Amino acid sequence: MNPGTRKKAVAWLSVFSNTALVALKLIVGLLIGSVSVISEAIHSGVDLVAAVVALLAVRSSGKPADEEHPFGHGKYENVSGTFEAVLIFAAAGWIIYEAVKKIASPQAIDEPGLGILIMAVSAAANLGVSHLLFKVGRETDSIALQADGWHLRTDVWTSAGVMVGLAVIWLGDRFVPQLGDQWHLVDPLAALVVAALILKAAWHLTMTSVRDLVDVSLPEEEAGIKTILQGFVPRLHGFHRLRTRKGGSTIFIEFHIFVPAEMSVDDSHRLAHEISRKIQEHFGGSSVTVHVEPCRGDCGHGCLAGCLLTEAERDEMRRTHQFGQQT
Protein backbone atom coordinates (compact mmCIF):
# COMPACT_ATOMS: atom_id res chain seq x y z
CA MET A 1 0.00 0.00 0.00
CA ASN A 2 1.51 3.35 -1.05
CA PRO A 3 1.80 6.25 1.48
CA GLY A 4 -1.17 8.17 0.04
CA THR A 5 -3.47 5.15 0.24
CA ARG A 6 -2.31 4.36 3.79
CA LYS A 7 -3.01 7.93 4.89
CA LYS A 8 -6.52 7.85 3.46
CA ALA A 9 -7.28 4.42 4.94
CA VAL A 10 -6.32 5.39 8.49
CA ALA A 11 -8.15 8.73 8.13
CA TRP A 12 -11.34 6.88 7.14
CA LEU A 13 -10.90 4.55 10.13
CA SER A 14 -10.77 7.58 12.43
CA VAL A 15 -13.99 8.96 10.89
CA PHE A 16 -15.89 5.69 11.41
CA SER A 17 -14.56 5.17 14.94
CA ASN A 18 -15.48 8.69 16.07
CA THR A 19 -18.96 8.48 14.54
CA ALA A 20 -19.74 5.37 16.59
CA LEU A 21 -18.30 6.83 19.81
CA VAL A 22 -20.22 10.11 19.49
CA ALA A 23 -23.50 8.22 19.22
CA LEU A 24 -22.75 5.86 22.13
CA LYS A 25 -21.50 8.56 24.50
CA LEU A 26 -24.36 10.94 23.76
CA ILE A 27 -27.01 8.25 24.31
CA VAL A 28 -25.45 7.04 27.56
CA GLY A 29 -24.75 10.57 28.84
CA LEU A 30 -28.35 11.63 28.33
CA LEU A 31 -29.69 8.40 29.85
CA ILE A 32 -27.72 8.69 33.09
CA GLY A 33 -27.61 12.52 33.25
CA SER A 34 -23.81 12.82 33.38
CA VAL A 35 -22.29 16.11 32.21
CA SER A 36 -18.83 14.52 32.06
CA VAL A 37 -20.07 11.76 29.74
CA ILE A 38 -21.94 14.32 27.60
CA SER A 39 -18.78 16.46 27.54
CA GLU A 40 -16.94 13.41 26.28
CA ALA A 41 -19.58 13.03 23.57
CA ILE A 42 -18.96 16.65 22.55
CA HIS A 43 -15.22 15.99 22.65
CA SER A 44 -15.68 12.98 20.37
CA GLY A 45 -17.90 15.15 18.15
CA VAL A 46 -15.01 17.57 17.80
CA ASP A 47 -12.76 14.59 17.10
CA LEU A 48 -15.18 13.51 14.37
CA VAL A 49 -15.09 16.94 12.73
CA ALA A 50 -11.30 16.91 13.05
CA ALA A 51 -11.14 13.44 11.49
CA VAL A 52 -13.23 14.61 8.52
CA VAL A 53 -11.01 17.71 8.14
CA ALA A 54 -7.90 15.51 8.35
CA LEU A 55 -9.32 13.19 5.68
CA LEU A 56 -10.02 16.12 3.34
CA ALA A 57 -6.56 17.58 4.04
CA VAL A 58 -4.84 14.25 3.33
CA ARG A 59 -6.72 13.91 0.05
CA SER A 60 -5.93 17.50 -0.99
CA SER A 61 -2.28 17.50 0.10
CA GLY A 62 -1.56 14.46 -2.07
CA LYS A 63 -2.32 16.36 -5.27
CA PRO A 64 0.73 17.24 -7.40
CA ALA A 65 1.88 20.83 -7.90
CA ASP A 66 0.01 22.84 -10.54
CA GLU A 67 0.02 26.36 -11.98
CA GLU A 68 -1.96 27.81 -9.06
CA HIS A 69 0.04 25.87 -6.43
CA PRO A 70 3.62 25.62 -7.79
CA PHE A 71 4.92 24.49 -4.38
CA GLY A 72 2.31 21.74 -4.09
CA HIS A 73 -0.66 21.38 -1.75
CA GLY A 74 1.17 20.23 1.39
CA LYS A 75 0.09 23.17 3.55
CA TYR A 76 -3.50 21.96 3.45
CA GLU A 77 -2.35 19.63 6.24
CA ASN A 78 -1.02 22.55 8.30
CA VAL A 79 -4.28 24.44 7.82
CA SER A 80 -6.11 21.29 8.93
CA GLY A 81 -4.02 21.03 12.09
CA THR A 82 -4.65 24.67 12.98
CA PHE A 83 -8.39 24.30 12.39
CA GLU A 84 -8.47 21.20 14.58
CA ALA A 85 -6.74 23.11 17.38
CA VAL A 86 -9.38 25.87 17.19
CA LEU A 87 -12.10 23.22 17.46
CA ILE A 88 -10.48 21.81 20.59
CA PHE A 89 -10.34 25.25 22.22
CA ALA A 90 -14.05 25.76 21.48
CA ALA A 91 -14.97 22.35 22.89
CA ALA A 92 -13.00 23.00 26.07
CA GLY A 93 -14.82 26.30 26.58
CA TRP A 94 -18.23 24.61 26.27
CA ILE A 95 -17.25 21.86 28.72
CA ILE A 96 -16.05 24.39 31.30
CA TYR A 97 -19.30 26.33 30.99
CA GLU A 98 -21.46 23.24 31.51
CA ALA A 99 -19.31 21.94 34.38
CA VAL A 100 -19.48 25.23 36.28
CA LYS A 101 -23.27 25.27 35.88
CA LYS A 102 -23.50 21.77 37.33
CA ILE A 103 -21.20 22.61 40.24
CA ALA A 104 -23.60 25.45 41.12
CA SER A 105 -26.57 23.00 41.04
CA PRO A 106 -25.44 19.38 41.41
CA GLN A 107 -27.66 16.67 39.92
CA ALA A 108 -27.80 12.99 40.71
CA ILE A 109 -26.43 10.52 38.16
CA ASP A 110 -28.38 7.37 37.37
CA GLU A 111 -26.53 4.14 36.60
CA PRO A 112 -22.91 5.42 36.73
CA GLY A 113 -21.83 1.86 35.94
CA LEU A 114 -23.13 2.27 32.39
CA GLY A 115 -21.06 5.42 32.02
CA ILE A 116 -17.97 3.59 33.29
CA LEU A 117 -18.49 0.87 30.66
CA ILE A 118 -18.85 3.27 27.73
CA MET A 119 -15.78 5.25 28.87
CA ALA A 120 -13.73 2.03 28.98
CA VAL A 121 -14.87 1.13 25.45
CA SER A 122 -14.06 4.65 24.25
CA ALA A 123 -10.58 4.66 25.81
CA ALA A 124 -9.71 1.28 24.30
CA ALA A 125 -11.00 2.20 20.81
CA ASN A 126 -9.26 5.59 20.74
CA LEU A 127 -6.01 4.13 22.04
CA GLY A 128 -5.91 1.70 19.11
CA VAL A 129 -6.93 4.22 16.44
CA SER A 130 -4.60 6.96 17.75
CA HIS A 131 -1.70 4.48 17.71
CA LEU A 132 -2.35 3.85 14.00
CA LEU A 133 -2.72 7.58 13.29
CA PHE A 134 0.60 8.36 14.98
CA LYS A 135 2.34 5.44 13.26
CA VAL A 136 1.19 6.30 9.73
CA GLY A 137 1.44 10.05 10.44
CA ARG A 138 5.11 9.78 11.44
CA GLU A 139 6.01 7.38 8.65
CA THR A 140 4.45 9.67 6.02
CA ASP A 141 5.27 12.92 7.88
CA SER A 142 1.57 13.90 7.85
CA ILE A 143 0.77 16.74 10.28
CA ALA A 144 -2.96 16.23 9.66
CA LEU A 145 -2.89 12.59 10.77
CA GLN A 146 -0.67 13.38 13.75
CA ALA A 147 -3.05 16.18 14.77
CA ASP A 148 -5.95 13.74 14.54
CA GLY A 149 -3.91 11.30 16.61
CA TRP A 150 -3.46 13.93 19.31
CA HIS A 151 -7.22 14.45 19.33
CA LEU A 152 -7.87 10.79 20.00
CA ARG A 153 -4.97 10.35 22.44
CA THR A 154 -6.39 13.24 24.48
CA ASP A 155 -9.75 11.48 24.37
CA VAL A 156 -8.08 8.42 25.90
CA TRP A 157 -6.87 10.49 28.86
CA THR A 158 -10.17 12.30 29.30
CA SER A 159 -12.23 9.10 29.03
CA ALA A 160 -10.05 7.56 31.72
CA GLY A 161 -10.58 10.65 33.91
CA VAL A 162 -14.35 10.54 33.47
CA MET A 163 -14.30 6.80 34.16
CA VAL A 164 -12.47 7.36 37.45
CA GLY A 165 -14.90 10.15 38.41
CA LEU A 166 -17.92 7.94 37.76
CA ALA A 167 -16.31 5.10 39.68
CA VAL A 168 -15.85 7.42 42.67
CA ILE A 169 -19.54 8.41 42.47
CA TRP A 170 -20.63 4.77 42.20
CA LEU A 171 -18.48 3.66 45.13
CA GLY A 172 -19.45 6.70 47.22
CA ASP A 173 -23.18 6.13 46.71
CA ARG A 174 -22.73 2.47 47.54
CA PHE A 175 -20.49 2.63 50.61
CA VAL A 176 -20.86 6.20 51.99
CA PRO A 177 -24.45 7.16 51.05
CA GLN A 178 -24.75 9.68 53.90
CA LEU A 179 -22.78 12.23 51.82
CA GLY A 180 -25.66 12.26 49.34
CA ASP A 181 -25.37 14.66 46.40
CA GLN A 182 -21.88 15.73 47.42
CA TRP A 183 -20.52 12.69 45.60
CA HIS A 184 -22.08 13.97 42.39
CA LEU A 185 -19.84 17.04 42.43
CA VAL A 186 -17.11 14.67 41.27
CA ASP A 187 -18.79 14.52 37.82
CA PRO A 188 -18.45 18.24 36.88
CA LEU A 189 -15.01 18.34 38.53
CA ALA A 190 -13.95 15.47 36.27
CA ALA A 191 -15.32 17.46 33.32
CA LEU A 192 -13.06 20.38 34.30
CA VAL A 193 -10.06 18.04 34.31
CA VAL A 194 -11.15 16.91 30.83
CA ALA A 195 -11.22 20.55 29.69
CA ALA A 196 -7.75 21.22 31.10
CA LEU A 197 -6.29 18.25 29.21
CA ILE A 198 -8.06 19.34 26.03
CA LEU A 199 -6.64 22.87 26.30
CA LYS A 200 -3.13 21.46 26.71
CA ALA A 201 -3.53 19.35 23.55
CA ALA A 202 -4.96 22.35 21.67
CA TRP A 203 -1.95 24.48 22.53
CA HIS A 204 0.46 21.76 21.37
CA LEU A 205 -1.44 21.37 18.08
CA THR A 206 -1.51 25.12 17.49
CA MET A 207 2.24 25.50 17.95
CA THR A 208 3.01 22.52 15.69
CA SER A 209 0.67 23.55 12.85
CA VAL A 210 1.30 27.31 12.85
CA ARG A 211 5.08 26.82 12.87
CA ASP A 212 5.05 25.47 9.33
CA LEU A 213 2.34 27.88 8.14
CA VAL A 214 4.60 30.84 8.92
CA ASP A 215 7.66 29.15 7.35
CA VAL A 216 9.78 28.73 10.47
CA SER A 217 13.28 27.43 9.64
CA LEU A 218 14.27 23.82 10.42
CA PRO A 219 17.45 23.78 12.56
CA GLU A 220 17.81 19.98 12.72
CA GLU A 221 17.48 19.62 8.96
CA GLU A 222 19.94 22.47 8.39
CA ALA A 223 22.51 20.73 10.58
CA GLY A 224 22.09 17.58 8.48
CA ILE A 225 22.47 19.55 5.25
CA LYS A 226 25.74 21.08 6.46
CA THR A 227 27.08 17.62 7.25
CA ILE A 228 26.16 16.39 3.76
CA LEU A 229 27.84 19.38 2.10
CA GLN A 230 31.11 18.70 3.91
CA GLY A 231 31.30 15.41 2.02
CA PHE A 232 31.71 17.25 -1.30
CA VAL A 233 35.00 18.98 -0.43
CA PRO A 234 37.31 19.76 -2.28
CA ARG A 235 35.01 20.27 -5.29
CA LEU A 236 32.76 22.33 -3.02
CA HIS A 237 34.39 25.29 -1.27
CA GLY A 238 31.49 26.55 0.80
CA PHE A 239 27.87 27.63 0.93
CA HIS A 240 25.67 30.48 2.18
CA ARG A 241 22.06 31.74 2.22
CA LEU A 242 20.77 28.38 3.46
CA ARG A 243 16.99 28.57 3.89
CA THR A 244 14.58 25.83 4.92
CA ARG A 245 10.84 25.62 5.42
CA LYS A 246 8.14 22.99 5.42
CA GLY A 247 4.76 22.62 3.72
CA GLY A 248 2.89 19.50 4.81
CA SER A 249 5.36 16.63 4.50
CA THR A 250 7.59 18.43 1.95
CA ILE A 251 10.80 20.14 3.08
CA PHE A 252 11.85 23.05 0.88
CA ILE A 253 15.61 23.70 0.87
CA GLU A 254 17.42 26.57 -0.87
CA PHE A 255 21.10 27.60 -0.69
CA HIS A 256 24.05 28.91 -2.71
CA ILE A 257 27.26 26.92 -3.17
CA PHE A 258 30.78 28.17 -3.92
CA VAL A 259 32.86 26.20 -6.40
CA PRO A 260 36.37 26.86 -7.80
CA ALA A 261 36.25 29.83 -10.17
CA GLU A 262 37.89 27.78 -12.92
CA MET A 263 35.27 25.00 -12.76
CA SER A 264 33.30 24.70 -15.99
CA VAL A 265 29.57 25.35 -16.18
CA ASP A 266 29.01 21.69 -17.02
CA ASP A 267 31.00 20.45 -14.01
CA SER A 268 29.39 22.94 -11.61
CA HIS A 269 25.93 21.94 -12.84
CA ARG A 270 26.79 18.26 -12.33
CA LEU A 271 28.04 19.00 -8.80
CA ALA A 272 24.86 20.92 -7.93
CA HIS A 273 22.81 17.97 -9.20
CA GLU A 274 24.82 15.49 -7.11
CA ILE A 275 24.35 17.62 -4.00
CA SER A 276 20.60 17.94 -4.60
CA ARG A 277 20.22 14.19 -5.11
CA LYS A 278 22.21 13.38 -1.94
CA ILE A 279 20.06 15.74 0.16
CA GLN A 280 16.85 14.33 -1.35
CA GLU A 281 18.00 10.80 -0.52
CA HIS A 282 18.57 11.87 3.09
CA PHE A 283 15.38 13.93 3.41
CA GLY A 284 12.74 12.00 1.48
CA GLY A 285 10.19 14.17 -0.29
CA SER A 286 12.35 17.30 -0.13
CA SER A 287 12.55 20.00 -2.80
CA VAL A 288 16.10 21.33 -3.23
CA THR A 289 17.17 24.47 -5.11
CA VAL A 290 20.93 25.11 -5.52
CA HIS A 291 22.50 28.29 -6.93
CA VAL A 292 26.16 28.12 -8.06
CA GLU A 293 28.70 30.93 -7.46
CA PRO A 294 32.46 31.10 -8.17
CA CYS A 295 34.85 31.09 -5.21
CA ARG A 296 38.01 33.23 -5.41
CA GLY A 297 38.96 33.07 -1.74
CA ASP A 298 37.95 36.67 -0.97
CA CYS A 299 35.24 35.51 1.49
CA GLY A 300 32.78 38.14 0.38
CA HIS A 301 28.99 37.90 0.37
CA GLY A 302 28.99 36.85 4.03
CA CYS A 303 30.14 33.36 3.06
CA LEU A 304 32.78 32.84 5.75
CA ALA A 305 30.31 31.12 8.11
CA GLY A 306 29.68 28.42 5.51
CA CYS A 307 33.26 28.15 4.22
CA LEU A 308 34.53 24.56 3.98
CA LEU A 309 38.17 25.50 3.26
CA THR A 310 40.99 25.85 5.76
CA GLU A 311 42.54 29.29 6.33
CA ALA A 312 45.66 28.20 4.45
CA GLU A 313 43.56 27.09 1.47
CA ARG A 314 41.75 30.44 1.44
CA ASP A 315 45.07 32.34 1.52
CA GLU A 316 46.43 30.26 -1.37
CA MET A 317 43.28 30.93 -3.44
CA ARG A 318 43.53 34.66 -2.82
CA ARG A 319 47.18 34.70 -3.93
CA THR A 320 46.34 32.68 -7.05
CA HIS A 321 43.44 34.98 -7.92
CA GLN A 322 45.52 38.13 -7.37
CA PHE A 323 48.36 36.71 -9.50
CA GLY A 324 45.89 35.88 -12.25
CA GLN A 325 44.54 39.46 -12.25
CA GLN A 326 48.07 40.92 -12.43
CA THR A 327 49.00 38.80 -15.41
C-alpha positions as CSV (number, residue, x, y, z in Angstrom):
1,M,0.0,0.0,0.0
2,N,1.5,3.4,-1.1
3,P,1.8,6.2,1.5
4,G,-1.2,8.2,0.0
5,T,-3.5,5.2,0.2
6,R,-2.3,4.4,3.8
7,K,-3.0,7.9,4.9
8,K,-6.5,7.9,3.5
9,A,-7.3,4.4,4.9
10,V,-6.3,5.4,8.5
11,A,-8.1,8.7,8.1
12,W,-11.3,6.9,7.1
13,L,-10.9,4.5,10.1
14,S,-10.8,7.6,12.4
15,V,-14.0,9.0,10.9
16,F,-15.9,5.7,11.4
17,S,-14.6,5.2,14.9
18,N,-15.5,8.7,16.1
19,T,-19.0,8.5,14.5
20,A,-19.7,5.4,16.6
21,L,-18.3,6.8,19.8
22,V,-20.2,10.1,19.5
23,A,-23.5,8.2,19.2
24,L,-22.8,5.9,22.1
25,K,-21.5,8.6,24.5
26,L,-24.4,10.9,23.8
27,I,-27.0,8.2,24.3
28,V,-25.5,7.0,27.6
29,G,-24.7,10.6,28.8
30,L,-28.3,11.6,28.3
31,L,-29.7,8.4,29.8
32,I,-27.7,8.7,33.1
33,G,-27.6,12.5,33.2
34,S,-23.8,12.8,33.4
35,V,-22.3,16.1,32.2
36,S,-18.8,14.5,32.1
37,V,-20.1,11.8,29.7
38,I,-21.9,14.3,27.6
39,S,-18.8,16.5,27.5
40,E,-16.9,13.4,26.3
41,A,-19.6,13.0,23.6
42,I,-19.0,16.6,22.6
43,H,-15.2,16.0,22.7
44,S,-15.7,13.0,20.4
45,G,-17.9,15.2,18.1
46,V,-15.0,17.6,17.8
47,D,-12.8,14.6,17.1
48,L,-15.2,13.5,14.4
49,V,-15.1,16.9,12.7
50,A,-11.3,16.9,13.1
51,A,-11.1,13.4,11.5
52,V,-13.2,14.6,8.5
53,V,-11.0,17.7,8.1
54,A,-7.9,15.5,8.3
55,L,-9.3,13.2,5.7
56,L,-10.0,16.1,3.3
57,A,-6.6,17.6,4.0
58,V,-4.8,14.3,3.3
59,R,-6.7,13.9,0.1
60,S,-5.9,17.5,-1.0
61,S,-2.3,17.5,0.1
62,G,-1.6,14.5,-2.1
63,K,-2.3,16.4,-5.3
64,P,0.7,17.2,-7.4
65,A,1.9,20.8,-7.9
66,D,0.0,22.8,-10.5
67,E,0.0,26.4,-12.0
68,E,-2.0,27.8,-9.1
69,H,0.0,25.9,-6.4
70,P,3.6,25.6,-7.8
71,F,4.9,24.5,-4.4
72,G,2.3,21.7,-4.1
73,H,-0.7,21.4,-1.7
74,G,1.2,20.2,1.4
75,K,0.1,23.2,3.5
76,Y,-3.5,22.0,3.5
77,E,-2.3,19.6,6.2
78,N,-1.0,22.6,8.3
79,V,-4.3,24.4,7.8
80,S,-6.1,21.3,8.9
81,G,-4.0,21.0,12.1
82,T,-4.6,24.7,13.0
83,F,-8.4,24.3,12.4
84,E,-8.5,21.2,14.6
85,A,-6.7,23.1,17.4
86,V,-9.4,25.9,17.2
87,L,-12.1,23.2,17.5
88,I,-10.5,21.8,20.6
89,F,-10.3,25.2,22.2
90,A,-14.0,25.8,21.5
91,A,-15.0,22.3,22.9
92,A,-13.0,23.0,26.1
93,G,-14.8,26.3,26.6
94,W,-18.2,24.6,26.3
95,I,-17.2,21.9,28.7
96,I,-16.0,24.4,31.3
97,Y,-19.3,26.3,31.0
98,E,-21.5,23.2,31.5
99,A,-19.3,21.9,34.4
100,V,-19.5,25.2,36.3
101,K,-23.3,25.3,35.9
102,K,-23.5,21.8,37.3
103,I,-21.2,22.6,40.2
104,A,-23.6,25.5,41.1
105,S,-26.6,23.0,41.0
106,P,-25.4,19.4,41.4
107,Q,-27.7,16.7,39.9
108,A,-27.8,13.0,40.7
109,I,-26.4,10.5,38.2
110,D,-28.4,7.4,37.4
111,E,-26.5,4.1,36.6
112,P,-22.9,5.4,36.7
113,G,-21.8,1.9,35.9
114,L,-23.1,2.3,32.4
115,G,-21.1,5.4,32.0
116,I,-18.0,3.6,33.3
117,L,-18.5,0.9,30.7
118,I,-18.8,3.3,27.7
119,M,-15.8,5.2,28.9
120,A,-13.7,2.0,29.0
121,V,-14.9,1.1,25.5
122,S,-14.1,4.7,24.3
123,A,-10.6,4.7,25.8
124,A,-9.7,1.3,24.3
125,A,-11.0,2.2,20.8
126,N,-9.3,5.6,20.7
127,L,-6.0,4.1,22.0
128,G,-5.9,1.7,19.1
129,V,-6.9,4.2,16.4
130,S,-4.6,7.0,17.8
131,H,-1.7,4.5,17.7
132,L,-2.3,3.9,14.0
133,L,-2.7,7.6,13.3
134,F,0.6,8.4,15.0
135,K,2.3,5.4,13.3
136,V,1.2,6.3,9.7
137,G,1.4,10.1,10.4
138,R,5.1,9.8,11.4
139,E,6.0,7.4,8.6
140,T,4.4,9.7,6.0
141,D,5.3,12.9,7.9
142,S,1.6,13.9,7.9
143,I,0.8,16.7,10.3
144,A,-3.0,16.2,9.7
145,L,-2.9,12.6,10.8
146,Q,-0.7,13.4,13.8
147,A,-3.0,16.2,14.8
148,D,-6.0,13.7,14.5
149,G,-3.9,11.3,16.6
150,W,-3.5,13.9,19.3
151,H,-7.2,14.5,19.3
152,L,-7.9,10.8,20.0
153,R,-5.0,10.4,22.4
154,T,-6.4,13.2,24.5
155,D,-9.8,11.5,24.4
156,V,-8.1,8.4,25.9
157,W,-6.9,10.5,28.9
158,T,-10.2,12.3,29.3
159,S,-12.2,9.1,29.0
160,A,-10.1,7.6,31.7
161,G,-10.6,10.7,33.9
162,V,-14.3,10.5,33.5
163,M,-14.3,6.8,34.2
164,V,-12.5,7.4,37.4
165,G,-14.9,10.1,38.4
166,L,-17.9,7.9,37.8
167,A,-16.3,5.1,39.7
168,V,-15.8,7.4,42.7
169,I,-19.5,8.4,42.5
170,W,-20.6,4.8,42.2
171,L,-18.5,3.7,45.1
172,G,-19.5,6.7,47.2
173,D,-23.2,6.1,46.7
174,R,-22.7,2.5,47.5
175,F,-20.5,2.6,50.6
176,V,-20.9,6.2,52.0
177,P,-24.4,7.2,51.0
178,Q,-24.8,9.7,53.9
179,L,-22.8,12.2,51.8
180,G,-25.7,12.3,49.3
181,D,-25.4,14.7,46.4
182,Q,-21.9,15.7,47.4
183,W,-20.5,12.7,45.6
184,H,-22.1,14.0,42.4
185,L,-19.8,17.0,42.4
186,V,-17.1,14.7,41.3
187,D,-18.8,14.5,37.8
188,P,-18.4,18.2,36.9
189,L,-15.0,18.3,38.5
190,A,-14.0,15.5,36.3
191,A,-15.3,17.5,33.3
192,L,-13.1,20.4,34.3
193,V,-10.1,18.0,34.3
194,V,-11.1,16.9,30.8
195,A,-11.2,20.6,29.7
196,A,-7.8,21.2,31.1
197,L,-6.3,18.3,29.2
198,I,-8.1,19.3,26.0
199,L,-6.6,22.9,26.3
200,K,-3.1,21.5,26.7
201,A,-3.5,19.3,23.5
202,A,-5.0,22.3,21.7
203,W,-2.0,24.5,22.5
204,H,0.5,21.8,21.4
205,L,-1.4,21.4,18.1
206,T,-1.5,25.1,17.5
207,M,2.2,25.5,17.9
208,T,3.0,22.5,15.7
209,S,0.7,23.6,12.9
210,V,1.3,27.3,12.9
211,R,5.1,26.8,12.9
212,D,5.1,25.5,9.3
213,L,2.3,27.9,8.1
214,V,4.6,30.8,8.9
215,D,7.7,29.1,7.4
216,V,9.8,28.7,10.5
217,S,13.3,27.4,9.6
218,L,14.3,23.8,10.4
219,P,17.4,23.8,12.6
220,E,17.8,20.0,12.7
221,E,17.5,19.6,9.0
222,E,19.9,22.5,8.4
223,A,22.5,20.7,10.6
224,G,22.1,17.6,8.5
225,I,22.5,19.5,5.2
226,K,25.7,21.1,6.5
227,T,27.1,17.6,7.2
228,I,26.2,16.4,3.8
229,L,27.8,19.4,2.1
230,Q,31.1,18.7,3.9
231,G,31.3,15.4,2.0
232,F,31.7,17.3,-1.3
233,V,35.0,19.0,-0.4
234,P,37.3,19.8,-2.3
235,R,35.0,20.3,-5.3
236,L,32.8,22.3,-3.0
237,H,34.4,25.3,-1.3
238,G,31.5,26.5,0.8
239,F,27.9,27.6,0.9
240,H,25.7,30.5,2.2
241,R,22.1,31.7,2.2
242,L,20.8,28.4,3.5
243,R,17.0,28.6,3.9
244,T,14.6,25.8,4.9
245,R,10.8,25.6,5.4
246,K,8.1,23.0,5.4
247,G,4.8,22.6,3.7
248,G,2.9,19.5,4.8
249,S,5.4,16.6,4.5
250,T,7.6,18.4,2.0
251,I,10.8,20.1,3.1
252,F,11.9,23.1,0.9
253,I,15.6,23.7,0.9
254,E,17.4,26.6,-0.9
255,F,21.1,27.6,-0.7
256,H,24.0,28.9,-2.7
257,I,27.3,26.9,-3.2
258,F,30.8,28.2,-3.9
259,V,32.9,26.2,-6.4
260,P,36.4,26.9,-7.8
261,A,36.2,29.8,-10.2
262,E,37.9,27.8,-12.9
263,M,35.3,25.0,-12.8
264,S,33.3,24.7,-16.0
265,V,29.6,25.3,-16.2
266,D,29.0,21.7,-17.0
267,D,31.0,20.4,-14.0
268,S,29.4,22.9,-11.6
269,H,25.9,21.9,-12.8
270,R,26.8,18.3,-12.3
271,L,28.0,19.0,-8.8
272,A,24.9,20.9,-7.9
273,H,22.8,18.0,-9.2
274,E,24.8,15.5,-7.1
275,I,24.4,17.6,-4.0
276,S,20.6,17.9,-4.6
277,R,20.2,14.2,-5.1
278,K,22.2,13.4,-1.9
279,I,20.1,15.7,0.2
280,Q,16.8,14.3,-1.3
281,E,18.0,10.8,-0.5
282,H,18.6,11.9,3.1
283,F,15.4,13.9,3.4
284,G,12.7,12.0,1.5
285,G,10.2,14.2,-0.3
286,S,12.3,17.3,-0.1
287,S,12.5,20.0,-2.8
288,V,16.1,21.3,-3.2
289,T,17.2,24.5,-5.1
290,V,20.9,25.1,-5.5
291,H,22.5,28.3,-6.9
292,V,26.2,28.1,-8.1
293,E,28.7,30.9,-7.5
294,P,32.5,31.1,-8.2
295,C,34.8,31.1,-5.2
296,R,38.0,33.2,-5.4
297,G,39.0,33.1,-1.7
298,D,38.0,36.7,-1.0
299,C,35.2,35.5,1.5
300,G,32.8,38.1,0.4
301,H,29.0,37.9,0.4
302,G,29.0,36.8,4.0
303,C,30.1,33.4,3.1
304,L,32.8,32.8,5.8
305,A,30.3,31.1,8.1
306,G,29.7,28.4,5.5
307,C,33.3,28.1,4.2
308,L,34.5,24.6,4.0
309,L,38.2,25.5,3.3
310,T,41.0,25.9,5.8
311,E,42.5,29.3,6.3
312,A,45.7,28.2,4.5
313,E,43.6,27.1,1.5
314,R,41.8,30.4,1.4
315,D,45.1,32.3,1.5
316,E,46.4,30.3,-1.4
317,M,43.3,30.9,-3.4
318,R,43.5,34.7,-2.8
319,R,47.2,34.7,-3.9
320,T,46.3,32.7,-7.0
321,H,43.4,35.0,-7.9
322,Q,45.5,38.1,-7.4
323,F,48.4,36.7,-9.5
324,G,45.9,35.9,-12.3
325,Q,44.5,39.5,-12.3
326,Q,48.1,40.9,-12.4
327,T,49.0,38.8,-15.4
